[in-house]
Amino acid sequence: MTTTDLTSTSRIAGLTCSRCGSPASHEAMQRVSVCCQMPLLAQYDLPKAMPKSVLTVREGTMWRYAEVLPVLEDKFKVSLGEGFTPIIEVKNLANAYGFEHLLLKDEGQNPTGSFKARGLSMAISKALELGAEGCIIPTAGNAGVAMAAYCAKANLPAVVVMPRHTPEAFKEECYWYGAEVHLLDGLIHDCAAKVRSMNQDGQLLDVSTLKEPYRLEGKKTMGYEIAEQLQWELPDVILYPAGGGTGLIGIWKAFQEMRTLGWLTQEVRLPRMVAVQAQNCRPLVDTFLGLQENAQQYNGLPTLANGLAVPRPLGEPLMLQVLQESQGTAIAITEEEMVEGVRELGQKEGLFVAPEGAAVWMAARRLLRQGWLKSEEKILLLNTGSGQKYLENIAGRYKA
């Protein structure tokens, strides 16, 4: 076995319940924890002596971080080239609004046009490795598209349940990937209830957000990339559009793992994390601000940012933990602000972002104005998808 073979082997050691820490096996198909019905988190036997230099000869995808990913055999890797998206300097808007260091990581350049490609690539790869017969998902749009694409690549049946008001572009793409698509009135939690009733026999693996352990492992690669692309320094603040919250939780998990690996020294301060939601659907914001005990009974409204229409996120406790540990905050952005953000990033930076990405930019503007952000801080925005699929949502809202 060559040195490359040795360093490309997963070091997954098991799974633990995110609430109580009880162990679970990574060698069997898992959903949520049996003990607490909460998300399971992958744990790794991390080699502290592994140098960062091993990355220099690896492919420019998220799979370059193989040791800290859960897939055991390369033959089960279902990849369309996801990951290693660019970090772009946002100079024109920075100058206009008084930011000295403003960056944007553009996840819209992933396969299937969003960051969902990372999580679903990993989840479908692991489903294939563990012998799943097919997959089912409730989705606000992009996750369903990504699952349909990766199931097609893996030759697995795919069932997608999405709100009827989802823009046609998302539906059409699922159809073209060969998925079985079900439409219903309501938001993603209504779709989740439909999935449960359709899949009572458990024949299909439900790859809902955090209801299996491995979408999180794909999403966390954003954290590894941010560190590597910024030469192992980190921004002062990361603003992230949090619906189900997998990416927010995953990025923070990646930073902890890199600390253990020695890739981030103790001298490197971890960023303050900002969770950005839509004013129409702001369950995490309300819980964070103490306006409700939790989001379990929250009722939201549809929003231009389909990915933020998640009224009762299973990962709320983990998101709150990230905000607390990072000394971060949560903020909600209106529909009108999102449209303004899409327009500004398009006209001033040549970036046609999803409304979720626009919300993040508008949150940065507001937090700078309020003094929570400082002009000299290094700020990183996460744009989670391409604006192309949202044209139906924002059509007619353009104002010069």
ABEGO torsion letter per residue (X at the ends): XBAAAAAABBABAEBBBAAAGBBBBAABBBBBBAAAGBBBBBBBBBBAABBAAAAAABBBBAAAAAAABABABAAABBBAGBEGBBBBBBAAAAAAAGBABBBBBBAAABBGGBAAAAAAAAAAAAAAAAGBAEBBBBBAGAAAAAAAAAAAAAGBBBBBBBBAABBAAAAAAAAAAGBBBBBBBEBAAAAAAAAAAAAAAGABBBABBGABAAAAAAAAAAAAAAAAAAGGBBBABBBBBBBAGAAAAAAAAAAAAAAAAGABBAABBBBBBBBBBBAABBAAAAAAAGABABAAABBBBBBABAAABBABBAAAAAAAAAAAAAGBBBBBBBAAAAAAAAAAAAAAAGBBBBAAAAAAAAAAAAAAAAGABBAABBBBBBBABBAAAAAAAABGABBX
